[in-house]
Amino acid sequence: MKIFKIQTSEINIPIIKPFNTSIRTVDSINNIIVKIITDNGLVGYGEAAPHPFVTGETKDSIKATLEHIGNKITGMNLENFEGIMIEIHNRILNNTSAKSAIDMAIFDLYAQYLDKPLYTILGGYRRQIETDISISLNPITEMVNDSLDATNRGFNTLKIKLGQEYKQDISRISEIRKAVGKNIKLRVDANQGWKPKEAIKIISEMEDMGLDIELVEQPVHYKDIDGMAFVTKNVKTPILADESVHSPSDVLNIIQKKAADLINIKLIKTGGIYNALKICSIAESIGIECMIGCTNESKLSISAAAHLACAKRVITKFDLDSHLFCADDSLLGGPLTNESKIIMTEASGIGFRDLF
């Protein structure tokens, strides 16, 4: 079975209301869908999300990379799975979101070829996960209201976006804790918004206030691994590395420097499932747990990540919520979603058909 044709299409899905972090504001999902067709008619899908602040990619650069890689792998036999992956990941440096789209489409095809749901051939550890939901960085009252709305919908874990002015960040998380009570898990995502000493001060104050924060995600700039190690050493709250992790070698560097307690895997950063599996193996061998995360992605990419999450025991925390903010996500297929719960089906591959 050979790769016969690769096609692309764009999606533009508005979200319910603008979503803010310390880095940017998002008001819609503008991504590229990849469709790979084999010579016997199987069709696999993947998604690329332009994210200049994380992967350095735009829609135009993604399209160029997809064409560059696509020309090389067209005609290759799907049974030469490793050879295809080597071509995807070695044909061009970086460009990880574009690589991720082709990577997940190939995994989709391979699972269909075996007539199995993708999560089962990746490991099959569980059939269901429960995601957190992110709370946009806004004025305190709005964040409290959004948090209460989320808990009323059944979410048990909230990821609170912080990373601006120190006192305001403390007030935000403090008021949210008062509003939702002690039984809701709170995660903090600073999105690189603090300096190392500032991060220690803020996290230590949250600890002293008894706010019971489950983890703090990427408190400092992604390049400042030594600074993140300084934070990790001087606080009790677990530190999750996100923007600092793009590759298996990044994970090894973080582990060697004791720069984080947890690793966040995002397919647009790793270049897809192929390298994400390597990160899982490294983390599991060292005894470090992983989170599976997302950026501004539709249900397609979220579904691919959910298959990986269900496959691997080492992935214990789930942040797969961006599709829940879509005003109209018309992509049909994939796992079943019921607010916080994502449930695998018996559909082969990732589970999408006839997207375009």
TAWOSUL-V764937 format. One record per residue. N is the residue number from 1. SS is DSSP state (@ for helix, = for strand, . for the rest). PHI is phi in degrees with one decimal (999 if undefined). NEAR is the number of other C-alpha atoms within 10 Angstrom. Layout:
N & SS & PHI & NEAR
N & SS & PHI & NEAR
This chain:
1 & . & 999 & 15
2 & = & -111.0 & 18
3 & = & -72.5 & 23
4 & = & -99.4 & 17
5 & = & -153.6 & 16
6 & = & -124.8 & 20
7 & = & -124.8 & 14
8 & = & -131.8 & 16
9 & = & -149.5 & 13
10 & = & -104.2 & 14
11 & = & -120.4 & 16
12 & = & -137.3 & 13
13 & = & -115.7 & 20
14 & = & -67.3 & 17
15 & = & -102.8 & 20
16 & = & -58.7 & 13
17 & = & -153.6 & 13
18 & = & -52.4 & 12
19 & = & -112.7 & 19
20 & = & -112.0 & 16
21 & . & -126.2 & 20
22 & . & -71.6 & 18
23 & . & -102.1 & 12
24 & . & -162.0 & 9
25 & = & -119.1 & 12
26 & = & -118.0 & 14
27 & = & -120.8 & 16
28 & = & -162.3 & 20
29 & = & -104.4 & 22
30 & = & -117.8 & 19
31 & = & -123.7 & 22
32 & = & -117.2 & 23
33 & = & -99.2 & 24
34 & = & -106.6 & 27
35 & = & -123.6 & 22
36 & = & -111.9 & 23
37 & = & -112.5 & 21
38 & = & -95.7 & 20
39 & . & -70.6 & 13
40 & . & -105.9 & 10
41 & . & 96.4 & 12
42 & . & -68.5 & 18
43 & = & -129.5 & 23
44 & = & -117.5 & 28
45 & = & -123.3 & 32
46 & = & -145.1 & 27
47 & = & -137.4 & 33
48 & = & -116.7 & 35
49 & = & -110.8 & 28
50 & . & -63.2 & 27
51 & . & -148.2 & 17
52 & . & -55.9 & 10
53 & . & -83.8 & 11
54 & . & -114.9 & 17
55 & . & -109.4 & 20
56 & . & 78.0 & 14
57 & . & -107.1 & 21
58 & . & -118.4 & 19
59 & @ & -60.6 & 18
60 & @ & -65.5 & 10
61 & @ & -67.8 & 14
62 & @ & -63.8 & 23
63 & @ & -60.5 & 17
64 & @ & -65.0 & 13
65 & @ & -67.6 & 21
66 & @ & -60.8 & 24
67 & @ & -66.3 & 15
68 & @ & -61.4 & 14
69 & @ & -71.7 & 20
70 & @ & -58.9 & 19
71 & @ & -61.4 & 12
72 & @ & -78.3 & 13
73 & @ & -90.2 & 23
74 & . & -60.8 & 17
75 & . & 95.2 & 15
76 & . & -75.6 & 16
77 & = & -81.8 & 16
78 & . & -61.1 & 19
79 & . & -68.2 & 12
80 & . & -87.9 & 11
81 & @ & -59.7 & 13
82 & @ & -62.5 & 11
83 & @ & -62.4 & 13
84 & @ & -63.5 & 22
85 & @ & -63.5 & 19
86 & @ & -62.7 & 12
87 & @ & -64.9 & 14
88 & @ & -60.2 & 26
89 & @ & -91.2 & 21
90 & @ & -110.9 & 12
91 & . & -70.8 & 15
92 & . & -153.1 & 13
93 & . & -75.6 & 9
94 & . & 55.6 & 18
95 & . & 50.6 & 23
96 & @ & -73.7 & 29
97 & @ & -69.3 & 30
98 & @ & -61.7 & 34
99 & @ & -60.9 & 32
100 & @ & -61.5 & 29
101 & @ & -62.2 & 28
102 & @ & -69.5 & 30
103 & @ & -56.0 & 27
104 & @ & -70.0 & 29
105 & @ & -66.2 & 26
106 & @ & -67.5 & 26
107 & @ & -61.5 & 26
108 & @ & -58.5 & 26
109 & @ & -62.6 & 25
110 & @ & -63.8 & 22
111 & @ & -67.5 & 23
112 & @ & -64.7 & 20
113 & @ & -57.8 & 15
114 & . & -86.8 & 12
115 & . & 58.1 & 14
116 & . & -133.5 & 18
117 & = & -61.3 & 24
118 & @ & -57.2 & 30
119 & @ & -60.9 & 27
120 & @ & -72.8 & 21
121 & @ & -82.2 & 17
122 & @ & -87.8 & 18
123 & . & 158.9 & 15
124 & . & 64.6 & 17
125 & . & -68.9 & 15
126 & . & -146.3 & 16
127 & . & -109.0 & 18
128 & = & -149.6 & 19
129 & = & -131.8 & 19
130 & = & -123.3 & 22
131 & . & -87.6 & 22
132 & . & -78.7 & 23
133 & = & -136.7 & 25
134 & = & -85.8 & 24
135 & = & -107.3 & 23
136 & . & -59.4 & 21
137 & . & -75.4 & 22
138 & . & -145.1 & 16
139 & . & -54.8 & 10
140 & @ & -54.9 & 17
141 & @ & -59.3 & 12
142 & @ & -65.7 & 14
143 & @ & -66.6 & 20
144 & @ & -63.2 & 22
145 & @ & -62.7 & 14
146 & @ & -63.3 & 17
147 & @ & -65.6 & 25
148 & @ & -66.4 & 17
149 & @ & -61.0 & 13
150 & @ & -64.8 & 21
151 & @ & -68.6 & 15
152 & @ & -65.9 & 11
153 & . & -83.4 & 12
154 & . & 105.0 & 13
155 & . & -77.2 & 20
156 & . & -100.5 & 18
157 & = & -134.3 & 24
158 & = & -115.6 & 23
159 & = & -107.3 & 22
160 & = & -95.0 & 25
161 & = & -79.7 & 25
162 & . & -127.5 & 29
163 & . & 109.8 & 24
164 & . & -112.7 & 17
165 & . & -74.7 & 11
166 & @ & -54.3 & 16
167 & @ & -65.9 & 9
168 & @ & -65.2 & 14
169 & @ & -62.6 & 20
170 & @ & -62.3 & 17
171 & @ & -63.9 & 13
172 & @ & -57.8 & 22
173 & @ & -69.9 & 23
174 & @ & -65.4 & 17
175 & @ & -69.5 & 15
176 & @ & -65.4 & 22
177 & @ & -60.6 & 21
178 & @ & -60.5 & 11
179 & @ & -72.6 & 13
180 & @ & -91.4 & 21
181 & . & 86.2 & 11
182 & . & -85.9 & 12
183 & . & -89.1 & 10
184 & . & -92.0 & 14
185 & = & -75.9 & 18
186 & = & -117.8 & 24
187 & = & -112.0 & 22
188 & = & -115.6 & 25
189 & = & -120.2 & 25
190 & . & -86.0 & 24
191 & . & 47.9 & 23
192 & . & 70.6 & 25
193 & . & -80.9 & 21
194 & . & -116.5 & 21
195 & . & -83.8 & 17
196 & @ & -54.5 & 21
197 & @ & -65.6 & 15
198 & @ & -63.7 & 15
199 & @ & -60.8 & 27
200 & @ & -61.6 & 21
201 & @ & -63.2 & 16
202 & @ & -67.2 & 19
203 & @ & -65.1 & 24
204 & @ & -63.0 & 16
205 & @ & -66.6 & 13
206 & @ & -62.5 & 19
207 & @ & -65.8 & 15
208 & @ & -63.7 & 10
209 & . & -81.3 & 11
210 & . & 68.4 & 12
211 & . & -79.2 & 20
212 & . & 53.6 & 17
213 & = & -85.0 & 18
214 & = & -66.7 & 16
215 & = & -164.2 & 20
216 & = & -121.6 & 26
217 & = & -96.2 & 26
218 & . & 39.9 & 27
219 & . & -69.8 & 31
220 & . & -126.0 & 26
221 & . & -55.9 & 18
222 & . & -60.4 & 17
223 & . & -80.2 & 12
224 & . & -87.1 & 15
225 & @ & -67.3 & 20
226 & @ & -64.9 & 15
227 & @ & -64.6 & 19
228 & @ & -68.2 & 31
229 & @ & -62.4 & 19
230 & @ & -62.4 & 19
231 & @ & -65.2 & 26
232 & @ & -57.0 & 23
233 & @ & -69.1 & 17
234 & @ & -108.9 & 15
235 & . & -131.3 & 16
236 & . & -88.5 & 13
237 & . & -67.6 & 19
238 & . & -60.4 & 17
239 & = & -106.7 & 25
240 & = & -108.1 & 27
241 & = & -84.7 & 26
242 & . & -121.7 & 25
243 & . & -60.5 & 23
244 & . & -76.3 & 26
245 & . & -113.7 & 24
246 & . & -120.6 & 24
247 & . & -142.1 & 19
248 & @ & -56.1 & 19
249 & @ & -67.2 & 13
250 & @ & -61.6 & 14
251 & @ & -63.3 & 24
252 & @ & -60.4 & 16
253 & @ & -63.8 & 15
254 & @ & -65.4 & 22
255 & @ & -65.2 & 19
256 & @ & -62.5 & 10
257 & . & -92.3 & 14
258 & . & 51.9 & 16
259 & . & -88.5 & 24
260 & . & -158.0 & 27
261 & . & -95.8 & 21
262 & = & -140.8 & 24
263 & = & -120.3 & 29
264 & = & -100.6 & 27
265 & = & -97.5 & 31
266 & . & -127.6 & 26
267 & @ & -62.7 & 32
268 & @ & -68.6 & 28
269 & @ & -88.2 & 28
270 & @ & -82.6 & 26
271 & . & 85.6 & 27
272 & . & 116.1 & 30
273 & @ & -72.5 & 25
274 & @ & -55.9 & 19
275 & @ & -77.8 & 21
276 & @ & -61.9 & 22
277 & @ & -64.6 & 18
278 & @ & -65.1 & 16
279 & @ & -62.9 & 26
280 & @ & -59.0 & 22
281 & @ & -65.1 & 16
282 & @ & -62.4 & 17
283 & @ & -61.6 & 21
284 & @ & -65.3 & 16
285 & @ & -68.4 & 10
286 & @ & -93.9 & 10
287 & . & 88.4 & 12
288 & . & -106.4 & 17
289 & . & -83.1 & 18
290 & = & -122.1 & 25
291 & = & -107.8 & 20
292 & = & -106.4 & 23
293 & . & -124.9 & 24
294 & . & -151.1 & 22
295 & . & -120.8 & 21
296 & . & -89.9 & 23
297 & . & -125.1 & 26
298 & . & -82.4 & 28
299 & @ & -61.3 & 25
300 & @ & -62.6 & 26
301 & @ & -67.0 & 29
302 & @ & -59.2 & 27
303 & @ & -65.6 & 25
304 & @ & -60.0 & 28
305 & @ & -65.1 & 27
306 & @ & -66.2 & 30
307 & @ & -60.3 & 31
308 & @ & -63.0 & 26
309 & @ & -61.0 & 30
310 & @ & -71.8 & 25
311 & @ & -76.8 & 22
312 & . & -117.3 & 21
313 & . & -65.0 & 16
314 & . & -67.8 & 19
315 & = & -86.3 & 21
316 & = & -113.7 & 14
317 & = & -129.0 & 20
318 & = & -130.9 & 24
319 & . & -130.3 & 25
320 & . & -122.1 & 30
321 & . & -124.5 & 24
322 & @ & -63.0 & 20
323 & @ & -66.0 & 23
324 & @ & -73.0 & 19
325 & @ & -92.3 & 23
326 & = & -71.9 & 21
327 & . & -72.1 & 13
328 & . & -155.2 & 13
329 & . & -94.2 & 18
330 & . & -88.9 & 12
331 & . & -74.8 & 15
332 & . & -96.8 & 13
333 & = & 127.0 & 17
334 & . & 80.4 & 27
335 & . & -61.1 & 26
336 & = & -80.4 & 13
337 & = & -120.0 & 17
338 & = & -131.7 & 12
339 & . & 53.2 & 16
340 & . & -78.4 & 22
341 & = & -94.8 & 17
342 & = & -120.0 & 23
343 & = & -121.9 & 19
344 & . & -68.8 & 24
345 & . & -112.1 & 16
346 & . & -94.0 & 16
347 & . & -63.5 & 17
348 & . & -72.5 & 21
349 & = & 68.4 & 31
350 & . & -79.2 & 33
351 & . & 112.3 & 25
352 & = & -106.3 & 21
353 & . & -139.8 & 15
354 & . & 55.4 & 11
355 & . & -73.3 & 16
356 & . & -162.0 & 12
